[in-house]
Amino acid sequence: MSEAAPIKRTRHRRRGGFGRWAIVAGLSCFAISAILPLLFMADTAFRTEADWDANKLGLPTTFSFGAFRRAWSGATINTYFRNSLIVTVGTVALTIVCATLAGYAFSKLTWRGRASAYYFVLAWIAIPPLLLIVPIYVEIVNLGLLDTYWSVILLYTALNLPFNVYLMTAFFRSLPDELLEAARIDGASVPETFAYVMVPLARPAIATLAIFNFLWAWNEFMFALFILTSTGSKPLTVAVQQLQGRFDQDPTGLMAGLCIATLPVIGVYLVFQRHLVRAITAGIGK
């Protein structure tokens, strides 16, 4: 028995080591598959048109910013960048207010019909947004909001509200009720308890909420394509397609425009990365 035990432990370590290496290899393949398209986009954006025509793959022989100049002037990206920024910031701000208030009401307040209302909100998570595109378009036209910033801001907020409410409700439920009792003993009202006790504690969750909704609103394409019809209101994701016409092909300019559209997403992630990691480790992202 004493001689067989070390052999079993050695085999167990070998199996465990093989399992860890398999996991590392699988995650590495997944990371490479996610990074390669970004590298191809950046590589193509810095190429000249002659370099692209000569070789579709490989590093550029000469680095050029001509594609970025064509993308910035040809697609008037500065205007569309402003449109995307207005829509995204408005969506994130409205989403944080609505989801935080709803999460606090569903988790810490007692009122009739709370459970039914909460499950009704969660039920909308199972409905794909594209199934609602026709009734949503008709309703926006009837409200006179077609081709306005408010149309997509309200729409994006409503589409993401079920998951956002679930996220904030789960976070507020994890906070001890003794905090509310202590605030009531000190004479704080319900709004004061929410503003001065709950909101400061919910900063990791709010940061997570801001990141997810910023990424979704900035990258959304389908609803913006149908609802924002005029040139002056289109977001950047819709405008970039103008660099790729039916008869006019400009792959380097298209990739340069996509690079410009990707930079804000990377910047927001880097700024809020610390809060996102804290939220995930606290179990909010489950």
C-alpha positions in Angstrom: 0.0 0.0 0.0 2.7 2.4 0.9 4.6 1.9 -2.4 1.4 2.1 -4.5 0.3 5.4 -3.0 3.2 7.5 -4.4 2.6 6.0 -7.9 -1.1 6.9 -7.8 -0.2 10.4 -6.7 2.3 10.7 -9.5 -0.3 9.6 -12.1 -2.9 12.0 -10.6 -0.4 14.9 -11.0 0.3 13.9 -14.6 -3.4 13.7 -15.4 -4.0 17.0 -13.7 -1.1 18.6 -15.5 -2.3 17.3 -18.8 -5.8 18.7 -18.1 -4.4 22.1 -17.3 -2.3 22.2 -20.4 -5.4 21.2 -22.5 -7.4 24.1 -21.0 -4.5 26.5 -21.6 -4.2 25.3 -25.2 -8.0 25.6 -25.8 -8.1 29.1 -24.3 -5.0 30.1 -26.3 -6.7 29.0 -29.6 -9.8 30.9 -28.6 -7.8 34.1 -27.9 -5.9 33.8 -31.2 -9.1 33.4 -33.1 -10.4 36.6 -31.5 -7.2 38.6 -32.1 -6.5 37.6 -35.7 -9.4 39.6 -37.2 -8.2 42.7 -35.3 -4.7 42.2 -36.5 -5.9 41.8 -40.1 -8.0 44.9 -39.8 -5.1 47.0 -38.4 -2.6 45.5 -40.9 -4.9 46.4 -43.9 -5.7 49.9 -42.6 -2.0 50.9 -42.8 -1.5 49.5 -46.3 -1.5 51.4 -49.6 -3.9 50.5 -52.3 -1.0 49.2 -54.5 0.3 47.1 -51.6 -3.2 45.6 -51.0 -3.6 44.8 -54.7 -0.2 43.0 -54.8 -0.7 40.9 -51.7 -3.9 40.5 -49.6 -2.0 38.9 -46.7 1.2 39.7 -44.9 2.7 42.8 -43.3 2.5 46.1 -45.3 5.7 46.9 -47.2 5.2 50.6 -46.5 3.1 52.1 -43.7 0.7 54.7 -44.9 -2.1 56.8 -43.3 -3.8 57.5 -46.6 -6.6 55.0 -45.8 -7.3 56.9 -42.6 -7.4 60.2 -44.4 -9.8 58.8 -47.0 -12.0 57.3 -44.3 -12.1 60.5 -42.3 -12.9 62.8 -45.2 -14.8 60.4 -47.6 -17.2 59.2 -45.0 -17.3 62.4 -42.9 -16.5 60.3 -39.8 -16.3 63.3 -37.5 -20.1 63.8 -37.9 -21.0 60.2 -37.5 -18.6 59.9 -34.6 -20.5 62.6 -32.9 -23.8 60.9 -33.6 -22.6 57.6 -32.2 -21.3 59.4 -29.1 -24.6 61.2 -28.5 -26.6 58.0 -28.9 -24.3 55.9 -26.8 -23.8 58.3 -23.9 -27.6 59.0 -23.8 -28.3 55.3 -23.8 -25.8 54.5 -21.0 -27.0 57.4 -18.8 -30.7 56.5 -19.2 -30.0 52.8 -18.7 -28.1 53.4 -15.5 -30.9 55.5 -14.0 -33.7 53.1 -15.0 -31.9 49.9 -14.1 -30.6 51.2 -10.8 -34.0 52.5 -9.6 -35.7 49.3 -10.8 -33.1 47.0 -9.2 -33.5 48.8 -5.9 -37.3 48.7 -6.0 -37.3 44.9 -6.8 -34.7 44.0 -4.2 -35.1 46.2 -1.2 -38.7 47.7 -1.3 -41.8 45.8 -0.5 -44.9 46.5 -2.6 -47.8 44.6 -4.1 -47.1 42.8 -7.3 -43.3 43.0 -7.0 -42.6 39.4 -7.9 -45.0 39.4 -10.8 -43.6 42.6 -12.2 -40.0 41.3 -11.8 -40.7 38.1 -13.6 -42.6 40.0 -16.4 -39.5 42.1 -16.9 -37.2 39.0 -17.0 -39.4 37.3 -19.5 -38.4 39.8 -22.2 -34.8 38.4 -22.0 -36.0 35.4 -23.9 -37.4 37.4 -26.9 -34.9 38.2 -29.7 -35.0 41.9 -30.4 -35.1 41.4 -34.2 -38.5 39.8 -33.9 -39.9 43.1 -32.8 -38.3 45.3 -35.5 -41.6 45.8 -37.5 -43.8 46.8 -34.5 -41.0 48.9 -33.1 -40.6 50.7 -36.4 -44.4 51.3 -36.7 -44.6 52.6 -33.2 -41.6 55.0 -33.7 -43.3 56.4 -36.8 -46.6 56.9 -35.0 -44.8 58.7 -32.2 -43.0 61.0 -34.6 -39.6 59.9 -33.4 -38.3 58.5 -36.7 -34.8 59.7 -37.6 -34.2 61.3 -34.2 -31.6 60.5 -31.5 -34.3 59.9 -28.9 -35.8 57.0 -31.0 -32.7 54.9 -30.7 -31.8 56.0 -27.2 -35.2 55.0 -25.9 -35.1 51.8 -28.0 -31.7 50.7 -26.8 -32.6 51.4 -23.2 -35.8 49.3 -23.5 -34.1 46.4 -25.3 -31.4 46.1 -22.7 -33.5 46.9 -19.6 -34.5 43.3 -18.7 -30.9 42.1 -18.3 -29.8 45.4 -16.7 -32.6 45.2 -14.2 -31.7 41.6 -13.4 -28.0 42.6 -12.9 -28.8 45.4 -10.5 -31.4 43.4 -8.6 -29.0 40.6 -8.0 -26.4 43.1 -6.8 -28.7 44.9 -4.4 -30.0 41.6 -3.0 -26.4 40.7 -2.1 -26.2 43.8 0.2 -27.2 43.2 3.8 -30.6 44.6 4.9 -28.9 45.9 8.0 -27.6 48.8 6.0 -31.2 49.9 5.2 -32.2 49.5 8.9 -29.3 51.6 10.0 -30.2 54.3 7.5 -33.8 54.3 8.7 -32.7 54.6 12.3 -30.6 57.7 11.3 -33.7 59.2 9.8 -33.0 58.7 6.2 -35.9 58.5 3.8 -36.2 55.9 1.0 -34.7 58.3 -1.7 -31.9 59.3 0.6 -31.1 55.7 1.5 -30.9 54.9 -2.2 -28.8 58.0 -3.1 -26.4 58.0 -0.2 -26.1 54.4 0.8 -27.0 52.1 -2.1 -25.6 54.0 -5.1 -22.1 54.4 -3.7 -21.9 50.7 -2.9 -23.2 49.8 -6.3 -20.3 51.5 -8.2 -18.8 48.2 -9.4 -22.2 47.1 -10.7 -22.9 50.4 -12.4 -19.5 50.4 -14.0 -20.2 46.9 -15.4 -23.6 48.1 -16.6 -21.9 51.1 -18.3 -19.4 48.9 -20.1 -21.9 46.4 -21.4 -24.4 49.0 -22.6 -21.7 51.2 -24.1 -20.3 48.3 -26.2 -23.8 47.2 -27.3 -25.1 50.7 -28.2 -21.9 51.7 -30.0 -21.7 48.5 -32.1 -25.5 48.2 -32.8 -26.2 48.3 -36.5 -29.5 46.8 -37.5 -32.0 49.1 -35.7 -29.8 52.2 -36.4 -29.9 51.3 -40.1 -33.7 51.3 -40.3 -34.5 54.1 -37.8 -31.8 56.7 -38.5 -32.3 57.3 -42.2 -30.8 60.8 -42.9 -27.1 61.4 -43.4 -26.9 63.8 -40.5 -28.2 61.4 -37.9 -26.5 58.1 -38.9 -24.1 56.5 -36.3 -20.6 55.5 -37.2 -21.3 51.8 -37.6 -23.8 52.5 -40.3 -21.7 55.2 -42.0 -18.6 53.1 -42.3 -20.4 50.9 -44.9 -20.4 54.0 -47.3 -16.7 53.2 -47.8 -17.7 50.0 -49.5 -20.0 50.7 -52.5 -21.4 48.4 -55.1 -18.9 49.4 -57.8 -16.3 51.3 -55.7 -14.2 49.0 -53.6 -11.8 50.5 -51.0 -10.8 47.7 -48.6 -8.0 49.7 -46.9 -10.3 52.7 -46.3 -13.0 50.4 -44.9 -10.6 48.8 -42.5 -9.3 52.2 -41.5 -12.9 53.3 -40.7 -13.4 50.2 -38.7 -10.2 50.9 -36.7 -11.5 54.4 -35.9 -14.8 52.9 -34.8 -13.1 50.3 -32.6 -10.8 52.8 -30.7 -13.5 54.2 -28.4 -14.6 50.6 -27.4 -11.0 49.7 -26.4 -10.6 53.0 -24.5 -13.8 52.5 -22.5 -12.8 49.0 -21.6 -9.3 50.0 -20.5 -10.8 52.8 -18.3 -13.4 50.6 -16.6 -11.4 47.4 -16.6 -10.6 47.6 -12.9 -14.3 48.0 -12.0 -15.3 45.2 -14.3 -12.9 42.8 -12.7 -14.2 43.7 -9.3 -17.7 43.2 -10.4 -17.0 39.8 -11.9 -15.0 38.6 -8.9 -17.9 39.7 -6.6 -20.2 37.4 -8.6 -22.3 40.1 -10.3 -21.6 38.8 -13.8 -23.2 35.5 -13.0 
